[in-house]
Amino acid sequence: MSTSFATQQSGIESQARPHGIRSRDVLSLAAAALGMIVVSMLTGLAFAAWTSNGPALLNVLAASGLSWCL
């Protein structure tokens, strides 16, 4: 064991990723955030449409189901 801990530590540090913020990382994070916002907005719109038209949709589904039974 001729290598010391300090020598091993410096070798690990030379392979470590720098701590600076890269523009590519910021852009990918912004794109992911924007995608999640768009998906949540679409989900909210679908839920709002379902709650406003729920009884009519239920009546149509019930009518088509009954028509298949007759």
Secondary structure, 3 states (H helix, E strand, C coil): CCCCHHHHHHHHHHHCCCCCCCHHHHHHHHHHHHHHHHHHHHHHHHHHHHHHHHHHHHHHHHHHHHHHHC
